């Protein structure tokens, strides 16, 4: 995990031990079936719920674990070393929880909801994509239709990862029927508040266990379930940076798994000829250095983000253009690095890395890693950075 065990607090070490135990004994055992059958990792999620890890970021006063963002980053990487789908579901859920903790504590309703998350380990899915929006997070077609103290919403989403399995949905929408596409709110629908009609199937190349089919959501709920902060503020201060950090941690875990298999292959080759260095050992050292650099970039940005959040005098910098560019650059660089690292591991292992039935196979890692550049397309991020750099005085 992100923090070295010897310097971690007792709480941090306990969380690390929990995640590693679940990853080793449950996640790894069912990962082939999750991938092969493109099914939800129900065993892994049940174990995470039993360990009360779905509320790891919820404040202790509300019954949660009160862990840090760094702890979540470490947990995502550990889980992804064994099953990227499980890790991505965990990451996506935690992104929603972090948004609620950072922006919902002024609302009595959301304080009560966070207590329910801790007590019942409710799984939250995100519904930000929408037909007609082309993948844009900051625009919506659907709108909140207010009716006194209630509202109605219909959203046609292109993807809803694990939507069928989720207890609750966190949804973006226009603030009102006459609001502009960029005038958005973030609202929460609980299972009894909505109906979800799944549209299509999820038979994808990788990340098969995320079950990310599209869906039509129809819901009616109390206006108290709309977060008080505008979505633009939530996105800039929390959703975007935390998403890129936790996603990148998952990709680090995928890369780490592949490098681990390459290392095992090189060691096996070395045992055949004691006293000699296998030719692939140099390539292993090279790819290990790239993995270390990838982890360091995630750790550095996470540290900067937490420093800015903890300092009231500097917290406004999170929404500044310069920090947004750095956050975007992390996503792009990590999503490209994971594919390079896994492909390098494949070259080290050769045909044994290519075969699905080999202990050195990196086939699943390669397929899962290819999704990274598509989760908010890199070209869209480059375009956003290009616009920012045109007006930014300092590079």
Residue pairs with C-beta under 8 A, 6 or more apart in sequence:
1 16
1 19
1 71
1 73
1 74
1 75
1 77
1 78
2 70
2 71
2 73
2 74
2 77
2 249
2 295
2 298
2 299
2 302
3 12
3 70
3 71
3 74
5 13
5 16
8 16
11 65
11 66
11 67
12 67
12 68
12 71
15 53
15 56
15 65
15 67
15 71
15 75
16 71
16 74
16 75
16 78
18 51
18 53
19 53
19 74
19 75
19 78
19 79
20 78
22 44
22 47
22 48
22 51
22 53
22 79
23 78
23 79
23 81
23 82
24 82
26 43
26 44
26 47
27 41
27 44
27 47
27 79
27 82
27 83
27 86
28 82
28 83
29 43
30 41
30 43
30 44
30 83
31 41
31 82
31 83
31 85
31 86
31 364
33 39
34 40
34 41
34 44
34 83
34 85
34 86
34 208
34 209
35 83
35 85
35 208
35 209
35 364
36 208
38 202
38 203
38 204
38 208
38 209
38 211
39 209
39 211
40 89
40 162
40 164
40 165
40 209
40 211
41 83
41 85
41 86
41 89
41 209
42 165
44 79
44 83
44 86
45 86
45 89
45 123
45 165
48 54
48 90
49 121
49 123
52 65
52 118
52 121
53 65
53 75
53 90
54 93
54 97
54 117
54 121
54 122
54 123
55 63
55 64
55 65
55 97
55 114
55 117
55 118
55 121
56 64
56 65
56 67
56 71
56 72
56 75
56 94
57 64
57 65
57 66
57 67
57 69
57 72
57 94
57 97
57 98
57 101
58 64
58 65
58 66
58 97
58 101
58 114
58 117
58 118
59 66
59 101
59 114
60 66
62 111
62 114
62 115
62 118
63 115
63 118
63 119
64 114
64 117
64 118
68 306
69 98
69 242
69 245
69 302
69 305
69 306
70 299
70 302
70 303
70 306
72 91
72 94
72 98
72 246
72 249
73 245
73 246
73 249
73 298
73 299
73 302
74 249
75 90
76 87
76 90
76 91
76 94
76 246
76 249
76 250
76 253
77 87
77 249
77 250
77 252
77 253
77 256
77 295
78 253
79 86
79 87
79 90
79 250
79 253
80 86
80 87
80 88
80 249
80 250
80 251
80 252
80 253
80 254
80 256
80 257
81 253
81 254
81 256
81 257
81 260
82 257
83 209
84 206
84 207
84 250
84 253
84 254
84 364
84 365
84 368
84 369
85 207
85 208
85 209
85 210
85 368
86 209
87 249
87 250
87 253
88 161
88 207
88 210
88 247
88 250
89 161
89 162
89 209
89 210
91 246
91 247
91 249
91 250
92 125
92 126
92 161
92 162
93 123
93 124
93 125
94 242
94 246
95 126
95 239
95 242
95 243
95 246
96 124
96 125
96 126
96 170
97 114
97 117
97 124
98 238
98 242
99 170
99 186
99 227
99 234
99 238
99 239
99 242
100 110
100 113
100 114
100 117
100 170
100 188
100 227
101 114
102 234
102 237
102 238
103 186
103 227
103 228
103 229
103 233
103 234
103 237
103 238
104 110
104 111
104 113
104 114
104 227
104 228
105 111
105 114
106 228
107 224
107 227
107 228
108 224
109 222
109 224
109 225
110 188
110 227
113 188
116 122
117 124
120 167
122 167
122 168
123 162
123 165
123 166
123 167
123 168
124 166
124 167
124 168
124 169
124 170
124 188
125 160
125 161
125 162
125 163
125 165
125 166
125 168
125 169
125 170
126 160
126 161
126 169
126 170
127 155
127 157
127 160
127 163
127 169
127 170
127 171
127 172
127 215
127 217
128 137
128 157
128 171
128 172
129 135
129 157
129 158
129 159
129 160
129 214
130 140
130 141
130 142
130 155
130 156
130 157
130 158
130 172
131 141
131 156
131 157
131 158
131 214
132 141
133 139
133 140
133 141
135 158
135 376
135 377
135 380
136 380
137 172
137 235
137 239
137 240
137 376
138 182
138 184
138 231
138 232
138 235
139 181
139 182
139 184
140 172
140 173
140 174
140 181
140 184
141 156
141 174
141 181
142 153
142 154
142 155
142 156
142 173
142 174
143 153
143 173
143 174
143 175
143 176
143 177
143 179
144 151
144 152
144 153
144 173
144 174
144 175
144 176
144 177
144 185
144 187
144 226
145 151
145 152
145 153
145 177
146 176
146 223
149 222
149 223
150 220
150 221
150 222
150 223
151 187
151 220
151 221
151 222
151 223
151 226
152 219
152 220
153 171
153 173
153 187
153 189
153 217
153 218
153 219
153 220
154 216
154 217
154 218
154 219
155 171
155 173
155 216
155 217
156 199
156 214
156 216
157 163
157 214
157 215
157 216
157 217
158 214
159 212
159 213
159 214
160 169
160 196
160 212
160 213
160 214
160 215
160 217
161 210
161 211
161 212
162 210
162 211
162 212
163 169
163 196
163 198
163 211
163 213
163 215
163 217
164 196
164 198
164 211
164 215
165 211
167 190
167 191
168 188
168 189
168 190
168 191
169 188
169 189
169 194
169 196
169 217
169 219
170 186
170 187
170 188
171 186
171 187
171 188
171 189
171 217
171 219
172 184
172 185
172 186
172 231
173 184
173 185
173 187
174 180
174 181
174 183
174 184
174 185
175 183
175 184
175 185
175 230
176 183
182 232
183 230
184 230
184 231
184 232
185 226
185 227
185 230
185 231
186 226
186 227
186 229
186 231
186 234
187 221
187 225
187 226
187 227
188 221
188 225
188 227
189 217
189 219
189 221
189 225
190 221
190 225
193 219
193 220
193 221
193 225
194 217
194 218
194 219
194 220
194 221
195 217
195 218
195 219
196 215
196 216
196 217
197 215
197 216
197 218
198 213
198 214
198 215
199 213
199 214
199 215
199 216
200 213
200 214
201 213
202 208
202 210
202 211
202 212
202 213
204 212
204 371
205 367
205 370
205 371
206 364
206 366
206 367
206 368
206 369
206 370
206 371
207 368
207 371
227 234
233 319
236 318
236 319
236 324
237 315
237 318
237 319
240 324
240 327
241 301
241 305
241 318
241 323
241 327
242 305
244 301
244 327
244 328
244 330
244 331
244 334
245 298
245 301
245 302
245 305
245 330
247 331
247 334
247 335
247 372
247 375
248 294
248 297
248 298
248 330
248 331
248 334
248 335
249 298
251 294
251 334
251 335
251 337
251 338
251 369
251 372
252 291
252 294
252 295
252 298
252 334
252 338
254 338
254 342
254 365
254 368
254 369
255 291
255 294
255 337
255 338
255 341
255 342
255 365
255 369
256 291
257 362
257 365
258 341
258 342
258 345
258 346
258 362
258 365
258 366
258 369
259 284
259 287
259 288
259 291
259 341
259 345
261 345
261 349
261 353
261 359
261 360
261 361
261 362
261 365
262 280
262 283
262 284
262 287
262 344
262 345
262 348
262 349
262 353
262 360
262 362
263 284
263 288
264 359
264 360
265 280
265 348
265 349
265 352
265 353
265 360
266 278
266 280
266 281
266 284
266 348
269 278
269 280
270 276
270 277
270 278
270 281
280 348
283 344
283 347
283 348
284 348
286 344
287 341
287 344
287 345
287 348
290 337
290 340
290 341
290 344
291 341
293 337
294 333
294 334
294 337
294 338
294 341
297 330
297 333
297 334
298 330
298 334
301 326
301 327
301 330
304 323
304 326
305 318
307 314
308 314
308 315
308 317
308 318
308 323
309 315
309 318
317 323
321 388
321 391
321 392
322 392
322 394
324 384
324 388
325 385
325 388
325 389
325 392
328 381
328 384
328 385
329 385
331 376
331 378
331 381
332 378
332 381
332 382
334 372
335 372
335 373
335 375
335 378
336 372
336 373
336 378
338 369
338 372
339 366
339 369
339 370
339 372
339 373
342 362
342 365
342 366
342 369
343 366
345 353
345 362
345 365
346 353
346 354
346 362
346 366
347 353
349 358
349 360
349 361
349 362
352 358
352 359
352 360
352 361
353 360
353 361
353 362
353 363
354 361
354 363
355 361
355 363
356 363
389 395
